[in-house]
């Protein structure tokens, strides 16, 4: 019973756990189709833009995932790519957003931390990551 | 006036077709029982008393048990209150309404009385911040960070004039206990209702901790 619990993360309401209730209430069917992604992956994100207007189309964002936040319904990740003239561009996507049509994973990388902010200070050869092949 | 008692579950976000994410607070509200109907004739004002949160009967005092009709009448007390199918409830709160007469004791109220697009006020007890300084508590600007300042960064500054008044005025904003008091978040939009699981999602934040008790009512100022 709810009122007998002393730890908030184990709050039960009926047979539901609180965190499950939160997620279930706002199920997003779309996110089941998305592949598992990790920090360091090279990905192409297919993003729908101008939804609902005549100019609706799909935009591709290709780059490296430098941050992945698994915070329940607010899961998000940041893709960093090098745009024209060597300018780094970072874009954050909400994983549960209906705007994300598809995520292609090109390669995984051997990384030892969750946030790859050190890539921001690097260019060229030093900005590469060692590839990791998954079985 | 529509009202409901509930528990704050936490925050999340909901997307619309355009992909715009709306921040919401999810509240598990009801089912609430009407435990008492107050009318002008009997009480001088109109209100309904709602009960929420099933608990064990032994956790209530005898007075509370009697009020909910949980104590059976016996020979000595033949006029005890009848039970209208109400279980032992932890929270009882009054909602002022002009339509109290439409309700009856034992009636159940659920989130179905609200619908998406409605505006509601949500009242709860804010998180306690302990003994807080004036910058956190009242949003004072604090002192300058440079120009040789030391120990003055979060200080309140002057608290009054000198011998002219010779007092610090009553009500002067000073450091002290902050939070752990009732607060009402007004005009929150209802974004989604889940009747099956008794969930209601309102736009924006709501006072209190996860698992905290909240009261939802029609927006007073909308």
Interface residues (C-beta under 8 A of the other chain):
Chain A: X1 X2 X3 X5 X8 X11 X13 X16 X18 X19 X21 X22 X23 X24 X25 X26 X28 X48 X51 X52 X72 X73 X74 X94 X96 X97 X98 X99
Chain B: X7 X9 X10 X12 X13 X14 X15 X17 X18 X19 X21 X26 X28 X53 X54 X55 X90 X192 X194 X197 X199 X201 X209 X210 X211
